[in-house]
Amino acid sequence: MEALQAAVVKVVQYNEWDAALPHVTFGLNTHVSAATKVSPFEFAHGFPARVQLTMGLSAPQDTVEDAEAISFVERMENRHKAASSHMAASQVRLGHLLEKHSVASKVVIGDKVWLDSKHTPIDIPYKISARWFGPFEV
């Protein structure tokens, strides 16, 4: 989000957005995520985006095309596994952080409570149904 705010600050005039938007999009897509440790571009394509400094350089070529294809597939699998493990670790860290700040509610007889409708079997899609049922007395 900070990268997006910094990019928006750079575009001072509103009439410059049509020229600036491709550069802002490229910048956001090549920004390395703290959760996955790779950029969205690299995660999707399996290699980092090439910028003007690396455009003229040729990629290293192997003599056997099959070996290059196998290597590419292995790199993609490894990146997806690494990104998945980083995301799982981030979820665990977030869970621990939320546990520290959550307080168990104490419900006693006579209190009124609302029930979440997400887990109740109804024929109406969740999007258009009531989110909560109640209040019910304990």
C-alpha positions as CSV (number, residue, x, y, z in Angstrom):
1,M,0.0,0.0,0.0
2,E,2.9,2.3,0.7
3,A,4.2,1.8,-2.8
4,L,0.9,2.7,-4.2
5,Q,0.7,5.9,-2.1
6,A,4.3,6.8,-3.2
7,A,3.4,6.3,-6.9
8,V,0.2,8.4,-6.6
9,V,2.2,11.3,-5.0
10,K,4.5,11.3,-8.0
11,V,1.7,11.9,-10.4
12,V,0.9,15.5,-9.6
13,Q,-1.4,16.5,-12.5
14,Y,-4.6,14.6,-13.1
15,N,-4.1,14.7,-16.9
16,E,-0.8,12.8,-16.5
17,W,-2.5,9.5,-15.4
18,D,-2.8,8.1,-18.8
19,A,1.0,8.3,-19.3
20,A,1.9,7.3,-15.7
21,L,-0.5,4.3,-15.2
22,P,1.6,1.7,-17.1
23,H,4.7,2.7,-15.1
24,V,2.8,2.6,-11.8
25,T,1.3,-0.8,-12.7
26,F,4.7,-2.2,-13.7
27,G,6.2,-0.8,-10.5
28,L,3.5,-2.5,-8.3
29,N,3.7,-5.8,-10.2
30,T,7.5,-5.9,-9.8
31,H,7.5,-4.9,-6.1
32,V,8.7,-7.8,-3.9
33,S,6.0,-8.9,-1.4
34,A,7.0,-9.3,2.2
35,A,4.6,-12.3,2.5
36,T,5.7,-14.3,-0.5
37,K,9.3,-12.9,-0.9
38,V,8.7,-12.6,-4.7
39,S,7.0,-10.0,-6.9
40,P,3.6,-10.7,-8.4
41,F,5.2,-10.7,-11.9
42,E,7.9,-13.3,-10.8
43,F,5.3,-15.4,-9.1
44,A,3.1,-15.5,-12.2
45,H,5.8,-15.9,-14.8
46,G,8.6,-17.7,-13.0
47,F,11.3,-15.1,-13.6
48,P,11.9,-11.5,-12.6
49,A,10.7,-8.8,-14.9
50,R,13.3,-7.4,-17.2
51,V,13.9,-3.6,-17.0
52,Q,15.7,-1.4,-19.4
53,L,19.0,-2.2,-17.8
54,T,18.6,-5.9,-18.6
55,M,16.6,-5.7,-21.8
56,G,19.6,-5.9,-24.2
57,L,21.2,-8.8,-22.3
58,S,20.5,-12.3,-23.7
59,A,19.2,-15.0,-21.4
60,P,21.7,-17.9,-20.9
61,Q,20.9,-20.6,-23.4
62,D,21.3,-24.3,-22.8
63,T,22.1,-26.5,-25.6
64,V,19.3,-28.9,-24.8
65,E,15.8,-27.3,-25.0
66,D,14.2,-30.1,-22.9
67,A,16.6,-29.5,-20.1
68,E,15.8,-25.8,-20.1
69,A,12.0,-26.5,-20.0
70,I,12.5,-29.0,-17.2
71,S,14.6,-26.4,-15.3
72,F,11.9,-23.8,-15.8
73,V,9.1,-26.0,-14.5
74,E,11.2,-27.0,-11.5
75,R,11.9,-23.3,-10.7
76,M,8.2,-22.5,-11.0
77,E,7.3,-25.3,-8.7
78,N,9.9,-24.2,-6.2
79,R,8.7,-20.6,-6.3
80,H,5.1,-21.6,-5.7
81,K,6.1,-23.9,-2.8
82,A,8.2,-21.2,-1.3
83,A,5.5,-18.6,-1.7
84,S,3.0,-20.9,-0.2
85,S,5.1,-21.7,2.8
86,H,5.8,-17.9,3.3
87,M,2.0,-17.2,3.1
88,A,1.3,-20.0,5.6
89,A,3.9,-18.6,8.0
90,S,2.4,-15.2,7.7
91,Q,-1.0,-16.6,8.5
92,V,0.4,-18.3,11.6
93,R,2.1,-15.1,12.7
94,L,-1.2,-13.2,12.2
95,G,-3.1,-15.8,14.2
96,H,-0.7,-15.5,17.1
97,L,-1.0,-11.7,17.0
98,L,-4.7,-11.9,17.0
99,E,-4.8,-14.4,19.8
100,K,-2.8,-11.9,22.0
101,H,-5.4,-9.2,21.5
102,S,-8.6,-11.3,21.6
103,V,-10.6,-11.6,24.8
104,A,-13.0,-14.5,25.4
105,S,-16.6,-13.3,25.9
106,K,-18.5,-14.5,29.0
107,V,-22.1,-15.4,28.3
108,V,-24.4,-16.0,31.3
109,I,-28.0,-17.2,31.5
110,G,-30.3,-14.4,30.6
111,D,-27.9,-12.6,28.2
112,K,-29.1,-12.0,24.6
113,V,-26.9,-13.2,21.8
114,W,-26.9,-13.0,18.0
115,L,-26.1,-16.1,15.8
116,D,-24.0,-15.9,12.7
117,S,-25.9,-17.1,9.6
118,K,-22.8,-18.2,7.7
119,H,-23.0,-21.7,9.1
120,T,-26.7,-22.2,9.1
121,P,-28.3,-24.3,6.4
122,I,-30.6,-22.0,4.4
123,D,-31.6,-22.0,0.7
124,I,-30.9,-18.3,0.3
125,P,-27.3,-17.4,-0.9
126,Y,-25.2,-16.0,1.9
127,K,-24.6,-12.8,-0.1
128,I,-28.3,-11.8,0.1
129,S,-29.3,-13.4,3.4
130,A,-29.3,-11.8,6.8
131,R,-25.9,-11.9,8.4
132,W,-27.1,-12.5,11.9
133,F,-30.2,-14.1,13.5
134,G,-31.5,-13.0,16.8
135,P,-31.4,-11.8,19.5
136,F,-31.9,-15.0,21.4
137,E,-31.9,-15.3,25.1
138,V,-29.5,-17.8,26.7
